[in-house]
Amino acid sequence: MKPSTHRPTQAIINLAAIQANIENFKKYTGNHTNIWAVVKANGYGHGANDVAQSANDLVSGFCVSNLDEAIELRSHGIVKPILVLSGIVPEDIHIAVNLRIAVTVPSLDWLKLVVQHLEDVETEHLKYHIKVDSGMGRIGVTTAREANEIIALADQSGMVFDGIFTHFATADEVAQEKFESQWTKFESIVSDLSRRPQYVHSSNSAAGIWHKETIQDIERLGDAMYGLNPSGQTLEMTYEITPALELKSELTHIKTIEKGATVGYGAAFVAEKPTIVGTVPIGYADGWTRDMTGFYVLVNGKKCPIIGRISMDQMTIALNETLPIGTKVTLIGQDGDEKITVDDIAVHRGTINYEVVCLLSDRIKRIYING
């Protein structure tokens, strides 16, 4: 999808904030580990390529969710190590080799399928990380035996055992029992490996922030790099972060409706009094979901409620005064003394800040600034 460059709805990304967030994490942890920037899902909605270029000199590598995301980074000049965090289609293994992209081995069965496609493949350039399911329940091995069988089969094929990792389910929560159980299981499997790879890693943003003693060879820095608290409002940040994204638009239409008039699909909003209504060009096709009705935006530093059902491309707000077309509207960010954060929106939706920014579609033009 091409960005709608001729529409006033824009996400403004502060690359300097992302760089500062990386630097502050390094200071917090003592700068004793390799930082790999997680830029999956279009850089958590911030724009993977621009974020990667900005972070490139501050990190040792990058993590993505699938092969296509890795291909995109390579096509934009990223040459540092890239790890795909989930298993790729086995038939595509030659692409990973040709582009020097490290793959995740989620199971012995998956690796057996890959081996069938290694003819004419330079396997000395095929680096892999074994995924351990220590309690997340998605992908990964659950025993050291299976991990060692993977190592043995990969050795026969000339592959390079580059890493082993896991992912914590509750690192961002108050209760510690599940986290400690996963940590113990992962450590047990690693200790029983036939040999240790270059990288052992388990730490995502949440683990790095609230369990920094468990950081190993790689810190996979995601949510916090973008200035977002991985726990939302459950746990307080342990160092300073700066949100990198603002979402802005403009009023494209203003009118006054009489008492009893309706607004939007289903005539869900009925005016209880004469109401000044402004139209803003953003809707659920942009990731501004229908459940945002009842929330608010900022106009001239004042809160203005969202009224009526949000449409695919537009939404309506109740204004405090008649204003000209082109008046700025803040959906995420600061306006005067008022501020709307991604967490504010997440609380309203009953979700997490990750989902709010990841849902911002490519139709929204990204504007990049430094500072």
FISE-145109 format. One record per atom (N, C-alpha, C): residue in three letters; y, z, x. Coordinates in steps of 0.2 Angstrom, whole numbers, padded with zeros to 4 digits, always signed. Layout:
% FISE-145109
ALAYZX...
% end
This chain:
% FISE-145109
MET-0006+0000+0004MET+0000+0000+0000MET+0006+0000+0004LYS+0011-0004+0003LYS+0017-0005+0007LYS+0022+0001+0004PRO+0026+0004+0009PRO+0031+0008+0007PRO+0036+0005+0002SER+0039+0008-0003SER+0044+0006-0007SER+0051+0007-0003THR+0052+0002+0001THR+0058+0003+0005THR+0065+0003+0002HIS+0065-0001-0004HIS+0071-0002-0008HIS+0071+0003-0014ARG+0068+0009-0013ARG+0068+0014-0018ARG+0071+0020-0015PRO+0075+0025-0018PRO+0078+0030-0014PRO+0073+0036-0013THR+0067+0036-0015THR+0063+0042-0014THR+0060+0041-0007GLN+0061+0046-0003GLN+0059+0046+0004GLN+0057+0053+0006ALA+0052+0052+0011ALA+0049+0058+0014ALA+0053+0058+0021ILE+0056+0063+0023ILE+0060+0064+0029ILE+0056+0068+0034ILE+0053+0065+0039ILE+0049+0069+0044ILE+0052+0071+0050ASN+0053+0077+0052ASN+0056+0079+0058ASN+0051+0080+0064LEU+0051+0075+0068LEU+0046+0075+0073LEU+0047+0080+0078ALA+0054+0082+0079ALA+0055+0088+0084ALA+0052+0094+0081ALA+0052+0095+0075ALA+0049+0101+0072ALA+0041+0101+0074ILE+0038+0096+0073ILE+0031+0095+0075ILE+0030+0097+0082GLN+0034+0094+0087GLN+0034+0096+0094GLN+0035+0103+0095ALA+0040+0106+0092ALA+0041+0113+0093ALA+0035+0117+0090ASN+0032+0115+0085ASN+0026+0119+0082ASN+0020+0119+0087ILE+0019+0114+0090ILE+0014+0113+0095ILE+0016+0118+0101GLU+0022+0118+0103GLU+0024+0122+0109GLU+0024+0129+0107ASN+0026+0131+0101ASN+0025+0138+0099ASN+0018+0140+0099PHE+0014+0136+0097PHE+0007+0138+0097PHE+0004+0139+0104LYS+0006+0135+0108LYS+0004+0136+0115LYS+0006+0142+0118LYS+0013+0144+0117LYS+0015+0150+0119LYS+0012+0156+0116TYR+0010+0156+0110TYR+0006+0161+0106TYR+0000+0162+0109THR-0004+0157+0111THR-0011+0158+0113THR-0011+0158+0121GLY-0006+0157+0124GLY-0006+0158+0131GLY-0007+0152+0135ASN-0007+0146+0131ASN-0008+0139+0134ASN-0014+0139+0138HIS-0020+0142+0136HIS-0026+0142+0140HIS-0031+0137+0137THR-0030+0133+0133THR-0035+0128+0130THR-0032+0121+0129ASN-0036+0117+0127ASN-0034+0110+0126ASN-0032+0109+0118ILE-0026+0107+0117ILE-0024+0106+0110ILE-0026+0099+0108TRP-0030+0098+0103TRP-0031+0091+0100TRP-0028+0091+0093ALA-0023+0087+0092ALA-0019+0086+0086ALA-0024+0083+0080VAL-0024+0086+0075VAL-0028+0084+0069VAL-0023+0079+0065VAL-0024+0073+0065VAL-0019+0068+0061VAL-0023+0064+0056LYS-0028+0067+0053LYS-0032+0064+0048LYS-0028+0064+0042ALA-0030+0060+0037ALA-0027+0059+0030ALA-0019+0057+0031ASN-0018+0052+0036ASN-0011+0050+0037ASN-0007+0056+0040GLY-0010+0059+0044GLY-0006+0065+0047GLY-0004+0070+0042TYR-0009+0072+0037TYR-0007+0076+0032TYR-0001+0074+0028GLY-0001+0067+0027GLY+0004+0064+0023GLY+0011+0063+0027HIS+0011+0065+0033HIS+0017+0065+0037HIS+0017+0058+0041GLY+0012+0054+0041GLY+0012+0048+0045GLY+0008+0049+0051ALA+0002+0046+0052ALA-0002+0048+0057ALA+0000+0045+0064ASN+0002+0038+0064ASN+0004+0035+0070ASN+0010+0038+0073ASP+0015+0039+0069ASP+0022+0042+0072ASP+0021+0049+0074VAL+0017+0053+0070VAL+0015+0060+0073VAL+0011+0060+0079ALA+0006+0055+0080ALA+0002+0055+0086ALA+0007+0053+0092GLN+0011+0048+0091GLN+0015+0046+0096GLN+0020+0052+0098SER+0022+0055+0093SER+0027+0061+0095SER+0023+0067+0099ALA+0017+0068+0097ALA+0013+0073+0099ALA+0010+0072+0106ASN+0009+0065+0108ASN+0005+0063+0113ASN+0005+0066+0119ASP+0012+0068+0122ASP+0012+0071+0128ASP+0011+0078+0128LEU+0010+0081+0122LEU+0009+0088+0121LEU+0002+0090+0120VAL-0002+0086+0119VAL-0009+0087+0117VAL-0014+0083+0122SER-0020+0085+0121SER-0025+0082+0126SER-0030+0077+0122GLY-0029+0077+0115GLY-0033+0072+0111GLY-0031+0073+0104PHE-0035+0069+0100PHE-0034+0069+0093PHE-0040+0069+0089CYS-0040+0072+0083CYS-0045+0072+0078CYS-0043+0068+0072VAL-0048+0065+0069VAL-0047+0061+0063VAL-0053+0062+0059SER-0053+0060+0053SER-0059+0061+0048SER-0064+0055+0048ASN-0062+0049+0049ASN-0066+0043+0049ASN-0064+0038+0054LEU-0069+0033+0055LEU-0068+0028+0060LEU-0062+0024+0059ASP-0060+0022+0053ASP-0054+0018+0052ASP-0048+0022+0054GLU-0047+0028+0053GLU-0041+0032+0056GLU-0041+0031+0063ALA-0047+0032+0067ALA-0047+0031+0074ALA-0045+0024+0076ILE-0047+0019+0073ILE-0046+0012+0075ILE-0038+0011+0074GLU-0035+0014+0069GLU-0028+0013+0068GLU-0024+0017+0074LEU-0026+0022+0076LEU-0023+0026+0082LEU-0023+0021+0088ARG-0029+0019+0089ARG-0030+0014+0095ARG-0026+0008+0094SER-0025+0005+0088SER-0021-0001+0088SER-0014+0000+0089HIS-0012+0007+0088HIS-0005+0009+0089HIS-0004+0012+0096GLY-0008+0011+0101GLY-0007+0012+0108GLY-0009+0019+0110ILE-0013+0023+0106ILE-0015+0029+0108ILE-0021+0029+0112VAL-0021+0031+0118VAL-0027+0030+0123VAL-0030+0037+0124LYS-0028+0042+0122LYS-0031+0049+0124LYS-0037+0049+0119PRO-0042+0054+0121PRO-0048+0055+0117PRO-0047+0056+0110ILE-0051+0053+0106ILE-0051+0053+0099ILE-0058+0055+0096LEU-0058+0061+0092LEU-0065+0063+0089LEU-0065+0062+0082VAL-0070+0058+0079VAL-0071+0057+0072VAL-0075+0063+0070LEU-0072+0067+0065LEU-0075+0074+0063LEU-0081+0073+0059SER-0082+0068+0056SER-0088+0067+0052SER-0092+0061+0054GLY-0099+0060+0052GLY-0103+0055+0054GLY-0100+0048+0051ILE-0101+0043+0056ILE-0098+0036+0054ILE-0104+0033+0051VAL-0103+0027+0048VAL-0109+0022+0046VAL-0113+0020+0053PRO-0119+0021+0053PRO-0123+0020+0059PRO-0122+0013+0062GLU-0121+0008+0058GLU-0121+0001+0060GLU-0114+0000+0063ASP-0109+0004+0063ASP-0103+0003+0066ASP-0102+0007+0073ILE-0108+0009+0075ILE-0107+0013+0082ILE-0104+0009+0087HIS-0105+0002+0087HIS-0103-0002+0093HIS-0095-0002+0093ILE-0092-0001+0087ILE-0085-0001+0087ILE-0082+0006+0090ALA-0086+0011+0089ALA-0084+0017+0092ALA-0084+0017+0100VAL-0090+0013+0102VAL-0091+0012+0109VAL-0085+0008+0112ASN-0084+0002+0109ASN-0079-0002+0112ASN-0072+0001+0112LEU-0070+0005+0107LEU-0064+0008+0107LEU-0064+0015+0111ARG-0069+0017+0114ARG-0070+0024+0117ARG-0068+0029+0112ILE-0071+0029+0106ILE-0070+0034+0101ILE-0076+0039+0101ALA-0075+0045+0102ALA-0081+0050+0101ALA-0083+0051+0094VAL-0089+0052+0093VAL-0092+0052+0086VAL-0095+0059+0085THR-0095+0061+0079THR-0099+0067+0077THR-0106+0066+0075VAL-0111+0069+0078VAL-0118+0069+0076VAL-0119+0075+0071PRO-0120+0073+0064PRO-0121+0078+0059PRO-0128+0080+0058SER-0133+0076+0061SER-0140+0078+0060SER-0144+0073+0065LEU-0150+0076+0066LEU-0155+0071+0069LEU-0157+0065+0066ASP-0157+0065+0059ASP-0159+0059+0055ASP-0153+0054+0056TRP-0147+0056+0056TRP-0142+0052+0057TRP-0142+0048+0064LEU-0144+0052+0069LEU-0144+0049+0076LEU-0150+0044+0076LYS-0155+0046+0073LYS-0161+0041+0073LYS-0159+0034+0070LEU-0154+0034+0065LEU-0152+0028+0063LEU-0147+0025+0068VAL-0143+0028+0071VAL-0139+0026+0076VAL-0142+0022+0082VAL-0148+0025+0084VAL-0152+0023+0089VAL-0154+0016+0088GLN-0155+0014+0082GLN-0158+0008+0080GLN-0152+0002+0081HIS-0146+0004+0082HIS-0141-0001+0083HIS-0138+0000+0090LEU-0141+0002+0095LEU-0139+0003+0101LEU-0140-0003+0106GLU-0144-0008+0104GLU-0145-0014+0108GLU-0138-0017+0110ASP-0138-0019+0116ASP-0132-0022+0119ASP-0126-0017+0119VAL-0127-0011+0118VAL-0121-0006+0118VAL-0121-0002+0124GLU-0115-0002+0127GLU-0114+0002+0133GLU-0114+0010+0132THR-0120+0012+0131THR-0120+0019+0129THR-0117+0024+0134GLU-0116+0022+0140GLU-0113+0027+0145GLU-0106+0029+0142HIS-0103+0024+0138HIS-0096+0026+0135HIS-0097+0029+0128LEU-0103+0031+0126LEU-0103+0033+0119LEU-0104+0041+0119LYS-0098+0044+0118LYS-0097+0051+0118LYS-0099+0054+0111TYR-0102+0060+0111TYR-0103+0063+0104TYR-0103+0070+0105HIS-0101+0073+0099HIS-0100+0080+0098HIS-0105+0082+0092ILE-0109+0087+0093ILE-0114+0089+0088ILE-0110+0094+0083LYS-0111+0093+0077LYS-0108+0097+0072LYS-0113+0103+0070VAL-0111+0109+0070VAL-0115+0114+0068VAL-0113+0117+0061ASP-0117+0117+0056ASP-0116+0120+0050ASP-0117+0128+0050SER-0112+0131+0052SER-0113+0139+0053SER-0112+0143+0046GLY-0111+0139+0041GLY-0110+0142+0035GLY-0105+0139+0030MET-0102+0133+0032MET-0098+0129+0028MET-0102+0125+0023GLY-0108+0123+0024GLY-0112+0120+0019GLY-0111+0113+0018ARG-0107+0109+0023ARG-0106+0102+0021ARG-0111+0098+0026ILE-0109+0097+0032ILE-0113+0093+0037ILE-0114+0097+0043GLY-0119+0095+0047GLY-0121+0099+0053GLY-0128+0102+0053VAL-0130+0103+0059VAL-0136+0106+0061VAL-0136+0114+0059THR-0142+0116+0058THR-0142+0124+0057THR-0146+0128+0062THR-0149+0124+0066THR-0153+0127+0071THR-0152+0125+0078ALA-0153+0129+0083ALA-0153+0126+0090ALA-0158+0121+0091ARG-0164+0122+0088ARG-0169+0117+0089ARG-0167+0110+0087GLU-0164+0109+0082GLU-0162+0102+0080GLU-0156+0100+0084ALA-0152+0104+0087ALA-0147+0102+0091ALA-0150+0100+0098ASN-0155+0103+0100ASN-0158+0101+0107ASN-0162+0095+0106GLU-0165+0094+0100GLU-0168+0087+0098GLU-0163+0082+0098ILE-0157+0083+0096ILE-0152+0078+0096ILE-0150+0076+0103ILE-0150+0082+0108ILE-0148+0081+0115ILE-0153+0076+0118ALA-0159+0078+0117ALA-0165+0075+0120ALA-0165+0067+0118LEU-0164+0066+0112LEU-0164+0059+0109LEU-0158+0055+0112ALA-0153+0058+0112ALA-0147+0055+0115ALA-0147+0054+0122ASP-0150+0058+0126ASP-0151+0057+0133ASP-0156+0051+0134GLN-0161+0050+0130GLN-0165+0044+0131GLN-0161+0038+0130SER-0156+0038+0126SER-0152+0032+0124SER-0146+0031+0129GLY-0145+0036+0133GLY-0140+0036+0138GLY-0133+0038+0135MET-0133+0041+0130MET-0127+0044+0127MET-0124+0050+0131VAL-0118+0051+0130VAL-0114+0057+0133VAL-0113+0063+0129PHE-0116+0068+0130PHE-0116+0075+0126PHE-0109+0078+0128ASP-0104+0077+0124ASP-0097+0078+0126ASP-0095+0085+0123GLY-0098+0087+0117GLY-0096+0093+0114GLY-0100+0095+0108ILE-0099+0101+0106ILE-0102+0104+0100ILE-0097+0109+0096PHE-0097+0108+0090PHE-0092+0112+0086PHE-0094+0114+0079THR-0090+0119+0076THR-0091+0121+0069THR-0085+0121+0066HIS-0085+0123+0060HIS-0079+0124+0056HIS-0079+0130+0051PHE-0074+0134+0051PHE-0075+0141+0048PHE-0072+0140+0041ALA-0076+0143+0036ALA-0074+0143+0029ALA-0069+0148+0027THR-0068+0153+0030THR-0063+0159+0028THR-0059+0161+0033ALA-0057+0157+0038ALA-0053+0160+0044ALA-0046+0161+0041ASP-0044+0159+0035ASP-0037+0160+0033ASP-0037+0165+0027GLU-0042+0169+0027GLU-0043+0174+0022GLU-0043+0181+0025VAL-0042+0186+0020VAL-0041+0193+0023VAL-0048+0196+0025ALA-0053+0195+0020ALA-0060+0197+0022ALA-0063+0193+0028GLN-0066+0197+0032GLN-0069+0195+0038GLN-0076+0194+0039GLU-0080+0196+0034GLU-0087+0196+0034GLU-0090+0189+0035LYS-0088+0184+0031LYS-0090+0177+0032LYS-0088+0174+0039PHE-0082+0175+0041PHE-0080+0172+0047PHE-0084+0175+0053GLU-0085+0181+0053GLU-0089+0184+0058GLU-0096+0182+0058SER-0099+0181+0052SER-0106+0178+0052SER-0106+0171+0054GLN-0101+0167+0053GLN-0101+0160+0055GLN-0101+0160+0063TRP-0096+0164+0065TRP-0095+0165+0073TRP-0101+0167+0076THR-0105+0172+0074THR-0111+0174+0077THR-0116+0169+0077LYS-0117+0165+0071LYS-0122+0160+0071LYS-0120+0154+0076PHE-0114+0152+0076PHE-0112+0147+0081PHE-0113+0149+0088GLU-0111+0155+0090GLU-0112+0157+0097GLU-0120+0157+0098SER-0124+0159+0093SER-0131+0160+0095SER-0134+0153+0096ILE-0132+0148+0092ILE-0134+0141+0093ILE-0132+0138+0100VAL-0126+0139+0102VAL-0123+0137+0108VAL-0127+0140+0114SER-0128+0146+0113SER-0132+0150+0119SER-0139+0147+0120ASP-0142+0144+0115ASP-0149+0142+0115ASP-0149+0135+0116LEU-0144+0131+0118LEU-0144+0124+0120LEU-0147+0123+0126SER-0150+0117+0127SER-0153+0115+0133SER-0148+0115+0139ARG-0142+0113+0137ARG-0136+0113+0142ARG-0130+0113+0138ARG-0125+0115+0141ARG-0118+0116+0138ARG-0114+0110+0139PRO-0111+0107+0134PRO-0107+0101+0135PRO-0100+0103+0138GLN-0096+0098+0139GLN-0089+0099+0141GLN-0085+0103+0137TYR-0086+0102+0130TYR-0081+0105+0125TYR-0086+0109+0120VAL-0084+0116+0119VAL-0087+0120+0114VAL-0081+0122+0110HIS-0081+0120+0103HIS-0075+0122+0099HIS-0076+0124+0092SER-0073+0128+0090SER-0074+0131+0083SER-0067+0132+0079SER-0061+0132+0083SER-0055+0134+0081SER-0051+0129+0078ASN-0049+0130+0071ASN-0044+0126+0068ASN-0038+0130+0068SER-0033+0127+0064SER-0026+0131+0064SER-0027+0138+0062ALA-0031+0139+0057ALA-0032+0146+0054ALA-0035+0151+0059ALA-0041+0148+0062ALA-0044+0152+0067ALA-0040+0154+0073GLY-0036+0149+0075GLY-0032+0149+0081GLY-0026+0154+0080ILE-0024+0155+0074ILE-0018+0159+0072ILE-0021+0166+0071TRP-0026+0168+0067TRP-0028+0174+0066TRP-0034+0177+0069HIS-0037+0172+0073HIS-0043+0174+0077HIS-0043+0171+0084LYS-0037+0171+0087LYS-0036+0168+0094LYS-0041+0170+0099GLU-0044+0175+0098GLU-0049+0177+0103GLU-0055+0173+0103THR-0056+0169+0098THR-0062+0164+0097THR-0060+0157+0099ILE-0054+0156+0102ILE-0053+0149+0104ILE-0057+0148+0110GLN-0060+0142+0110GLN-0064+0140+0116GLN-0061+0134+0120ASP-0064+0129+0121ASP-0062+0123+0125ASP-0057+0119+0121ILE-0057+0119+0115ILE-0052+0114+0111ILE-0050+0118+0105GLU-0043+0118+0104GLU-0040+0120+0098GLU-0038+0114+0093ARG-0041+0114+0088ARG-0040+0108+0083ARG-0034+0110+0079LEU-0028+0108+0081LEU-0022+0110+0077LEU-0020+0105+0072GLY-0020+0108+0066GLY-0019+0104+0060GLY-0013+0106+0056ASP-0014+0110+0051ASP-0009+0112+0046ASP-0003+0115+0049ALA-0004+0120+0054ALA+0001+0123+0057ALA+0006+0119+0061MET+0003+0113+0064MET+0007+0108+0068MET+0012+0105+0063TYR+0011+0105+0057TYR+0016+0102+0052TYR+0021+0107+0049GLY+0020+0113+0052GLY+0024+0119+0050GLY+0022+0122+0043LEU+0016+0122+0042LEU+0013+0124+0036LEU+0008+0130+0037ASN+0009+0135+0033ASN+0004+0141+0034ASN-0003+0140+0031PRO-0008+0139+0035PRO-0015+0138+0033PRO-0017+0142+0027SER-0015+0148+0027SER-0017+0153+0021SER-0012+0153+0015GLY-0007+0148+0015GLY-0002+0148+0010GLY+0002+0155+0010GLN+0001+0159+0005GLN+0005+0165+0005GLN+0001+0171+0006THR-0006+0170+0008THR-0010+0176+0009THR-0009+0180+0015LEU-0009+0176+0021LEU-0008+0180+0027LEU-0001+0178+0030GLU+0002+0182+0034GLU+0008+0180+0037GLU+0007+0177+0043MET+0011+0172+0045MET+0011+0169+0051MET+0012+0174+0057THR+0009+0172+0063THR+0009+0177+0068THR+0014+0174+0074TYR+0017+0168+0072TYR+0022+0165+0077TYR+0026+0161+0073GLU+0032+0158+0075GLU+0036+0154+0071GLU+0034+0147+0071ILE+0035+0144+0064ILE+0033+0137+0063ILE+0039+0135+0059THR+0040+0128+0059THR+0045+0125+0056THR+0043+0119+0052PRO+0043+0119+0045PRO+0041+0114+0041PRO+0044+0107+0043ALA+0040+0102+0044ALA+0042+0096+0046ALA+0044+0091+0041LEU+0042+0092+0035LEU+0043+0087+0029LEU+0048+0089+0024GLU+0053+0085+0022GLU+0057+0085+0016GLU+0056+0079+0012LEU+0056+0080+0005LEU+0056+0075+0000LEU+0062+0075-0004LYS+0065+0069-0003LYS+0072+0068-0007LYS+0071+0062-0011SER+0076+0061-0016SER+0077+0056-0020SER+0084+0056-0023GLU+0085+0052-0028GLU+0092+0051-0031GLU+0091+0050-0039LEU+0096+0052-0042LEU+0097+0051-0049LEU+0098+0043-0050THR+0094+0040-0055THR+0094+0033-0056THR+0097+0032-0063HIS+0097+0037-0067HIS+0099+0036-0074HIS+0101+0043-0077ILE+0107+0043-0081ILE+0109+0050-0083ILE+0111+0048-0091LYS+0109+0053-0095LYS+0112+0052-0102LYS+0111+0059-0105THR+0115+0060-0111THR+0114+0066-0115THR+0111+0064-0121ILE+0106+0069-0123ILE+0102+0068-0129ILE+0104+0073-0134GLU+0103+0072-0140GLU+0105+0077-0145GLU+0099+0082-0146LYS+0100+0087-0150LYS+0095+0092-0152LYS+0090+0088-0156GLY+0084+0090-0154GLY+0078+0087-0158GLY+0076+0080-0155ALA+0079+0077-0150ALA+0077+0071-0147ALA+0071+0073-0142THR+0067+0068-0141THR+0061+0069-0137THR+0062+0065-0130VAL+0058+0068-0125VAL+0058+0064-0119VAL+0051+0063-0116GLY+0049+0058-0114GLY+0042+0056-0111GLY+0037+0055-0115TYR+0031+0053-0112TYR+0025+0052-0116TYR+0023+0058-0120GLY+0020+0056-0126GLY+0018+0061-0130GLY+0023+0065-0134ALA+0030+0063-0132ALA+0035+0067-0135ALA+0035+0074-0134ALA+0032+0076-0128ALA+0030+0083-0127ALA+0036+0087-0126PHE+0042+0085-0124PHE+0048+0089-0123PHE+0053+0087-0129VAL+0055+0092-0133VAL+0059+0092-0138VAL+0065+0096-0137ALA+0071+0093-0137ALA+0077+0096-0135ALA+0079+0101-0140GLU+0080+0107-0138GLU+0082+0113-0142GLU+0090+0113-0143LYS+0093+0109-0139LYS+0101+0108-0139LYS+0103+0102-0136PRO+0109+0100-0137PRO+0111+0094-0133PRO+0109+0095-0125THR+0106+0090-0122THR+0104+0091-0115THR+0105+0085-0111ILE+0108+0086-0105ILE+0109+0081-0100ILE+0103+0079-0096VAL+0101+0073-0097VAL+0094+0071-0094VAL+0095+0066-0088GLY+0092+0068-0083GLY+0093+0063-0077GLY+0086+0061-0075THR+0085+0054-0073THR+0079+0051-0072THR+0078+0051-0064VAL+0073+0052-0061VAL+0071+0052-0054VAL+0065+0047-0053PRO+0066+0043-0048PRO+0061+0038-0047PRO+0055+0041-0043ILE+0051+0045-0045ILE+0045+0047-0042ILE+0040+0049-0048GLY+0034+0048-0047GLY+0029+0050-0052GLY+0022+0051-0049TYR+0017+0051-0053TYR+0010+0053-0051TYR+0007+0048-0046ALA+0010+0042-0047ALA+0007+0037-0042ALA+0010+0038-0035ASP+0015+0042-0034ASP+0017+0044-0028ASP+0014+0051-0026GLY+0010+0054-0030GLY+0007+0060-0028GLY+0011+0066-0031TRP+0016+0064-0035TRP+0020+0070-0038TRP+0017+0071-0045THR+0012+0075-0045THR+0007+0075-0051THR+0010+0078-0058ARG+0006+0076-0063ARG+0009+0078-0070ARG+0010+0085-0071ASP+0006+0089-0067ASP+0007+0097-0068ASP+0013+0099-0065MET+0017+0095-0062MET+0024+0097-0060MET+0029+0098-0065THR+0027+0096-0071THR+0031+0097-0077THR+0032+0105-0078GLY+0038+0107-0079GLY+0039+0115-0079GLY+0042+0118-0073PHE+0041+0114-0067PHE+0044+0116-0061PHE+0051+0114-0060TYR+0054+0113-0055TYR+0061+0111-0054TYR+0062+0107-0048VAL+0068+0104-0048VAL+0071+0101-0041VAL+0077+0104-0040LEU+0081+0102-0035LEU+0087+0104-0033LEU+0092+0099-0033VAL+0098+0100-0037VAL+0103+0095-0037VAL+0110+0099-0036ASN+0113+0097-0031ASN+0120+0100-0029ASN+0118+0107-0028GLY+0113+0109-0025GLY+0111+0116-0024GLY+0109+0120-0030LYS+0108+0117-0035LYS+0106+0121-0041LYS+0099+0119-0044LYS+0095+0123-0046LYS+0089+0122-0049LYS+0089+0118-0056CYS+0086+0113-0056CYS+0085+0109-0062CYS+0078+0108-0064PRO+0076+0110-0070PRO+0069+0110-0072PRO+0067+0103-0074ILE+0061+0101-0072ILE+0057+0095-0074ILE+0055+0096-0081ILE+0057+0091-0085ILE+0056+0091-0092ILE+0052+0085-0094GLY+0048+0085-0100GLY+0044+0079-0102GLY+0038+0078-0097ARG+0033+0074-0099ARG+0028+0072-0095ARG+0030+0068-0089ILE+0027+0069-0083ILE+0029+0065-0078ILE+0025+0058-0078SER+0028+0053-0077SER+0025+0046-0078SER+0023+0044-0072MET+0020+0038-0072MET+0017+0035-0065MET+0022+0034-0060ASP+0028+0032-0062ASP+0034+0030-0057ASP+0040+0034-0058GLN+0041+0038-0063GLN+0047+0041-0064GLN+0046+0048-0067MET+0051+0053-0067MET+0051+0059-0070MET+0058+0060-0073THR+0059+0065-0077THR+0065+0067-0080THR+0066+0074-0079ILE+0073+0076-0078ILE+0075+0083-0076ILE+0081+0084-0081ALA+0082+0091-0082ALA+0088+0093-0086ALA+0093+0095-0081LEU+0099+0092-0082LEU+0104+0093-0077LEU+0109+0098-0080ASN+0113+0101-0075ASN+0118+0106-0077ASN+0124+0103-0079GLU+0125+0097-0077GLU+0132+0094-0078GLU+0131+0086-0078THR+0135+0082-0081THR+0135+0075-0080THR+0137+0073-0073LEU+0132+0069-0070LEU+0133+0067-0063LEU+0132+0060-0062PRO+0135+0057-0057PRO+0135+0050-0056PRO+0128+0047-0053ILE+0126+0041-0055ILE+0120+0038-0052ILE+0120+0038-0044GLY+0115+0040-0041GLY+0115+0040-0034GLY+0115+0048-0031THR+0116+0052-0036THR+0117+0059-0034THR+0110+0061-0031LYS+0110+0065-0025LYS+0104+0067-0022LYS+0100+0072-0025VAL+0094+0071-0025VAL+0089+0076-0028VAL+0084+0078-0023THR+0083+0085-0022THR+0079+0088-0017THR+0072+0090-0021LEU+0067+0087-0018LEU+0060+0090-0021LEU+0057+0094-0017ILE+0057+0093-0010ILE+0055+0098-0005ILE+0060+0098+0000GLY+0063+0105+0002GLY+0068+0105+0007GLY+0073+0110+0004GLN+0079+0110+0008GLN+0085+0114+0007GLN+0090+0110+0004ASP+0094+0114-0001ASP+0100+0111-0004ASP+0104+0117-0005GLY+0110+0117-0001GLY+0114+0123-0002GLY+0110+0130+0000ASP+0111+0135-0004ASP+0107+0141-0003ASP+0100+0141-0006GLU+0098+0136-0010GLU+0092+0135-0013GLU+0087+0131-0008LYS+0080+0133-0009LYS+0075+0129-0005LYS+0069+0129-0009ILE+0066+0123-0009ILE+0059+0122-0011ILE+0054+0121-0006THR+0049+0125-0005THR+0044+0124+0000THR+0038+0121-0003VAL+0034+0118+0002VAL+0027+0115+0000VAL+0023+0121-0003ASP+0023+0127-0001ASP+0020+0132-0004ASP+0022+0134-0011ASP+0028+0133-0012ASP+0031+0135-0019ASP+0027+0130-0024ILE+0027+0123-0022ILE+0024+0118-0026ILE+0016+0120-0027ALA+0013+0122-0021ALA+0006+0123-0021ALA+0004+0129-0026VAL+0009+0134-0026VAL+0008+0140-0031VAL+0008+0137-0038HIS+0013+0133-0039HIS+0014+0131-0046HIS+0008+0127-0048ARG+0005+0123-0044ARG+0000+0119-0046ARG-0007+0122-0045GLY-0007+0128-0042GLY-0013+0132-0042GLY-0018+0129-0036THR-0015+0127-0031THR-0019+0123-0026THR-0016+0126-0019ILE-0017+0122-0014ILE-0015+0124-0007ILE-0010+0119-0004ASN-0006+0121+0001ASN-0001+0116+0004ASN-0004+0110+0006TYR-0010+0110+0009TYR-0013+0104+0012TYR-0013+0098+0006GLU-0016+0100+0000GLU-0016+0095-0005GLU-0010+0092-0007VAL-0004+0096-0007VAL+0002+0094-0009VAL+0005+0088-0004VAL+0004+0089+0002VAL+0007+0084+0007VAL+0002+0078+0007CYS-0004+0080+0007CYS-0009+0074+0008CYS-0009+0069+0002LEU-0007+0072-0004LEU-0006+0068-0010LEU+0000+0063-0010LEU+0005+0064-0006LEU+0011+0060-0005LEU+0009+0053-0003SER+0009+0048-0008SER+0006+0042-0007SER+0010+0038-0002ASP+0007+0032+0001ASP+0010+0028+0005ASP+0016+0024+0002ARG+0016+0024-0004ARG+0022+0021-0008ARG+0029+0024-0006ILE+0028+0031-0004ILE+0034+0034-0002ILE+0036+0032+0005LYS+0042+0030+0006LYS+0044+0028+0013LYS+0045+0034+0017ARG+0042+0034+0023ARG+0043+0039+0028ARG+0049+0038+0032ILE+0054+0042+0033ILE+0060+0042+0038ILE+0059+0047+0043TYR+0059+0045+0050TYR+0058+0049+0055TYR+0064+0051+0059ILE+0065+0058+0060ILE+0071+0060+0063ILE+0068+0065+0069ASN+0073+0066+0074ASN+0071+0071+0079ASN+0077+0076+0079GLY+0075+0082+0076GLY+0080+0087+0076GLY+0084+0087+0069
% end
